[in-house]
Amino acid sequence: MKRAFLQIAAAGFVLAAASGAKAAPVSEDNFMLKTTADLVALCSADKADPLYTAAVNYCHGFAIGTYRMLEIEDQASRNKRKSLCVDKSGMTRSQAISSFVTWAADKPKVMASAPTEGFGQYVLESFTCNKK
């Protein structure tokens, strides 16, 4: 039942985004960041939302912190071969976060996962060096 609910919720989010509808209002509960869906809600806050500034700042701070930890792990890996290549992507931070929101929207399992797992998976899938 929970899985079906998440699939319906994710489908609704995708349809709303595709139709140009406004994002759902951000709630204070989203700031508890229990799931990737909470992070997506913060990262896609509507500019008219009273919590917009706090949500976007929180989103960017979380994204930067998570990326920096992945970068540190990458540098400390035994193979000493850099595997993350964000600098070569040409994306701004805002573009990368917008891409993350789009990427996560149709992935119910990702939306239900911990935000570090969801964002981390996005980074590893999107910014790995020498992708084939």
MODELLER restraints for C-alpha pairs under 7 A, 6 or more apart:
rsr = mdl.restraints
at = mdl.atoms
rsr.add(forms.Gaussian(group=physical.xy_distance, feature=features.Distance(at['CA:6:A'], at['CA:108:A']), mean=5.75, stdev=0.5))
rsr.add(forms.Gaussian(group=physical.xy_distance, feature=features.Distance(at['CA:7:A'], at['CA:108:A']), mean=5.48, stdev=0.5))
rsr.add(forms.Gaussian(group=physical.xy_distance, feature=features.Distance(at['CA:10:A'], at['CA:105:A']), mean=5.90, stdev=0.5))
rsr.add(forms.Gaussian(group=physical.xy_distance, feature=features.Distance(at['CA:10:A'], at['CA:106:A']), mean=5.89, stdev=0.5))
rsr.add(forms.Gaussian(group=physical.xy_distance, feature=features.Distance(at['CA:10:A'], at['CA:108:A']), mean=5.97, stdev=0.5))
rsr.add(forms.Gaussian(group=physical.xy_distance, feature=features.Distance(at['CA:11:A'], at['CA:106:A']), mean=6.65, stdev=0.5))
rsr.add(forms.Gaussian(group=physical.xy_distance, feature=features.Distance(at['CA:13:A'], at['CA:105:A']), mean=6.53, stdev=0.5))
rsr.add(forms.Gaussian(group=physical.xy_distance, feature=features.Distance(at['CA:14:A'], at['CA:105:A']), mean=5.82, stdev=0.5))
rsr.add(forms.Gaussian(group=physical.xy_distance, feature=features.Distance(at['CA:14:A'], at['CA:106:A']), mean=6.51, stdev=0.5))
rsr.add(forms.Gaussian(group=physical.xy_distance, feature=features.Distance(at['CA:22:A'], at['CA:46:A']), mean=6.44, stdev=0.5))
rsr.add(forms.Gaussian(group=physical.xy_distance, feature=features.Distance(at['CA:23:A'], at['CA:44:A']), mean=6.61, stdev=0.5))
rsr.add(forms.Gaussian(group=physical.xy_distance, feature=features.Distance(at['CA:23:A'], at['CA:45:A']), mean=6.07, stdev=0.5))
rsr.add(forms.Gaussian(group=physical.xy_distance, feature=features.Distance(at['CA:23:A'], at['CA:46:A']), mean=5.71, stdev=0.5))
rsr.add(forms.Gaussian(group=physical.xy_distance, feature=features.Distance(at['CA:25:A'], at['CA:45:A']), mean=6.96, stdev=0.5))
rsr.add(forms.Gaussian(group=physical.xy_distance, feature=features.Distance(at['CA:25:A'], at['CA:49:A']), mean=6.23, stdev=0.5))
rsr.add(forms.Gaussian(group=physical.xy_distance, feature=features.Distance(at['CA:26:A'], at['CA:41:A']), mean=6.39, stdev=0.5))
rsr.add(forms.Gaussian(group=physical.xy_distance, feature=features.Distance(at['CA:26:A'], at['CA:42:A']), mean=6.46, stdev=0.5))
rsr.add(forms.Gaussian(group=physical.xy_distance, feature=features.Distance(at['CA:26:A'], at['CA:45:A']), mean=6.36, stdev=0.5))
rsr.add(forms.Gaussian(group=physical.xy_distance, feature=features.Distance(at['CA:26:A'], at['CA:51:A']), mean=6.48, stdev=0.5))
rsr.add(forms.Gaussian(group=physical.xy_distance, feature=features.Distance(at['CA:30:A'], at['CA:38:A']), mean=4.74, stdev=0.5))
rsr.add(forms.Gaussian(group=physical.xy_distance, feature=features.Distance(at['CA:30:A'], at['CA:41:A']), mean=7.00, stdev=0.5))
rsr.add(forms.Gaussian(group=physical.xy_distance, feature=features.Distance(at['CA:30:A'], at['CA:42:A']), mean=6.84, stdev=0.5))
rsr.add(forms.Gaussian(group=physical.xy_distance, feature=features.Distance(at['CA:33:A'], at['CA:39:A']), mean=6.17, stdev=0.5))
rsr.add(forms.Gaussian(group=physical.xy_distance, feature=features.Distance(at['CA:33:A'], at['CA:115:A']), mean=6.83, stdev=0.5))
rsr.add(forms.Gaussian(group=physical.xy_distance, feature=features.Distance(at['CA:34:A'], at['CA:114:A']), mean=6.36, stdev=0.5))
rsr.add(forms.Gaussian(group=physical.xy_distance, feature=features.Distance(at['CA:35:A'], at['CA:111:A']), mean=6.42, stdev=0.5))
rsr.add(forms.Gaussian(group=physical.xy_distance, feature=features.Distance(at['CA:35:A'], at['CA:112:A']), mean=5.48, stdev=0.5))
rsr.add(forms.Gaussian(group=physical.xy_distance, feature=features.Distance(at['CA:35:A'], at['CA:113:A']), mean=5.40, stdev=0.5))
rsr.add(forms.Gaussian(group=physical.xy_distance, feature=features.Distance(at['CA:35:A'], at['CA:114:A']), mean=4.66, stdev=0.5))
rsr.add(forms.Gaussian(group=physical.xy_distance, feature=features.Distance(at['CA:35:A'], at['CA:115:A']), mean=5.16, stdev=0.5))
rsr.add(forms.Gaussian(group=physical.xy_distance, feature=features.Distance(at['CA:36:A'], at['CA:110:A']), mean=6.58, stdev=0.5))
rsr.add(forms.Gaussian(group=physical.xy_distance, feature=features.Distance(at['CA:36:A'], at['CA:111:A']), mean=4.71, stdev=0.5))
rsr.add(forms.Gaussian(group=physical.xy_distance, feature=features.Distance(at['CA:36:A'], at['CA:112:A']), mean=6.13, stdev=0.5))
rsr.add(forms.Gaussian(group=physical.xy_distance, feature=features.Distance(at['CA:36:A'], at['CA:113:A']), mean=5.77, stdev=0.5))
rsr.add(forms.Gaussian(group=physical.xy_distance, feature=features.Distance(at['CA:36:A'], at['CA:114:A']), mean=5.63, stdev=0.5))
rsr.add(forms.Gaussian(group=physical.xy_distance, feature=features.Distance(at['CA:36:A'], at['CA:115:A']), mean=4.04, stdev=0.5))
rsr.add(forms.Gaussian(group=physical.xy_distance, feature=features.Distance(at['CA:36:A'], at['CA:118:A']), mean=5.65, stdev=0.5))
rsr.add(forms.Gaussian(group=physical.xy_distance, feature=features.Distance(at['CA:37:A'], at['CA:111:A']), mean=4.61, stdev=0.5))
rsr.add(forms.Gaussian(group=physical.xy_distance, feature=features.Distance(at['CA:37:A'], at['CA:112:A']), mean=6.49, stdev=0.5))
rsr.add(forms.Gaussian(group=physical.xy_distance, feature=features.Distance(at['CA:39:A'], at['CA:59:A']), mean=6.59, stdev=0.5))
rsr.add(forms.Gaussian(group=physical.xy_distance, feature=features.Distance(at['CA:39:A'], at['CA:115:A']), mean=6.37, stdev=0.5))
rsr.add(forms.Gaussian(group=physical.xy_distance, feature=features.Distance(at['CA:40:A'], at['CA:101:A']), mean=5.61, stdev=0.5))
rsr.add(forms.Gaussian(group=physical.xy_distance, feature=features.Distance(at['CA:42:A'], at['CA:55:A']), mean=4.70, stdev=0.5))
rsr.add(forms.Gaussian(group=physical.xy_distance, feature=features.Distance(at['CA:42:A'], at['CA:56:A']), mean=6.15, stdev=0.5))
rsr.add(forms.Gaussian(group=physical.xy_distance, feature=features.Distance(at['CA:42:A'], at['CA:59:A']), mean=5.95, stdev=0.5))
rsr.add(forms.Gaussian(group=physical.xy_distance, feature=features.Distance(at['CA:43:A'], at['CA:55:A']), mean=6.63, stdev=0.5))
rsr.add(forms.Gaussian(group=physical.xy_distance, feature=features.Distance(at['CA:43:A'], at['CA:56:A']), mean=5.62, stdev=0.5))
rsr.add(forms.Gaussian(group=physical.xy_distance, feature=features.Distance(at['CA:43:A'], at['CA:59:A']), mean=5.23, stdev=0.5))
rsr.add(forms.Gaussian(group=physical.xy_distance, feature=features.Distance(at['CA:43:A'], at['CA:97:A']), mean=6.97, stdev=0.5))
rsr.add(forms.Gaussian(group=physical.xy_distance, feature=features.Distance(at['CA:44:A'], at['CA:101:A']), mean=6.92, stdev=0.5))
rsr.add(forms.Gaussian(group=physical.xy_distance, feature=features.Distance(at['CA:45:A'], at['CA:52:A']), mean=5.65, stdev=0.5))
rsr.add(forms.Gaussian(group=physical.xy_distance, feature=features.Distance(at['CA:45:A'], at['CA:55:A']), mean=6.67, stdev=0.5))
rsr.add(forms.Gaussian(group=physical.xy_distance, feature=features.Distance(at['CA:46:A'], at['CA:52:A']), mean=6.37, stdev=0.5))
rsr.add(forms.Gaussian(group=physical.xy_distance, feature=features.Distance(at['CA:66:A'], at['CA:116:A']), mean=6.56, stdev=0.5))
rsr.add(forms.Gaussian(group=physical.xy_distance, feature=features.Distance(at['CA:74:A'], at['CA:82:A']), mean=6.37, stdev=0.5))
rsr.add(forms.Gaussian(group=physical.xy_distance, feature=features.Distance(at['CA:74:A'], at['CA:83:A']), mean=6.65, stdev=0.5))
rsr.add(forms.Gaussian(group=physical.xy_distance, feature=features.Distance(at['CA:75:A'], at['CA:82:A']), mean=6.52, stdev=0.5))
rsr.add(forms.Gaussian(group=physical.xy_distance, feature=features.Distance(at['CA:83:A'], at['CA:128:A']), mean=5.42, stdev=0.5))
rsr.add(forms.Gaussian(group=physical.xy_distance, feature=features.Distance(at['CA:83:A'], at['CA:129:A']), mean=5.05, stdev=0.5))
rsr.add(forms.Gaussian(group=physical.xy_distance, feature=features.Distance(at['CA:84:A'], at['CA:127:A']), mean=5.58, stdev=0.5))
rsr.add(forms.Gaussian(group=physical.xy_distance, feature=features.Distance(at['CA:84:A'], at['CA:128:A']), mean=4.69, stdev=0.5))
rsr.add(forms.Gaussian(group=physical.xy_distance, feature=features.Distance(at['CA:84:A'], at['CA:129:A']), mean=5.48, stdev=0.5))
rsr.add(forms.Gaussian(group=physical.xy_distance, feature=features.Distance(at['CA:85:A'], at['CA:127:A']), mean=5.40, stdev=0.5))
rsr.add(forms.Gaussian(group=physical.xy_distance, feature=features.Distance(at['CA:85:A'], at['CA:128:A']), mean=5.81, stdev=0.5))
rsr.add(forms.Gaussian(group=physical.xy_distance, feature=features.Distance(at['CA:85:A'], at['CA:129:A']), mean=5.14, stdev=0.5))
rsr.add(forms.Gaussian(group=physical.xy_distance, feature=features.Distance(at['CA:86:A'], at['CA:127:A']), mean=5.49, stdev=0.5))
rsr.add(forms.Gaussian(group=physical.xy_distance, feature=features.Distance(at['CA:100:A'], at['CA:122:A']), mean=6.46, stdev=0.5))
rsr.add(forms.Gaussian(group=physical.xy_distance, feature=features.Distance(at['CA:104:A'], at['CA:110:A']), mean=6.48, stdev=0.5))
rsr.add(forms.Gaussian(group=physical.xy_distance, feature=features.Distance(at['CA:104:A'], at['CA:111:A']), mean=6.49, stdev=0.5))
rsr.add(forms.Gaussian(group=physical.xy_distance, feature=features.Distance(at['CA:110:A'], at['CA:118:A']), mean=5.29, stdev=0.5))
rsr.add(forms.Gaussian(group=physical.xy_distance, feature=features.Distance(at['CA:111:A'], at['CA:118:A']), mean=6.99, stdev=0.5))
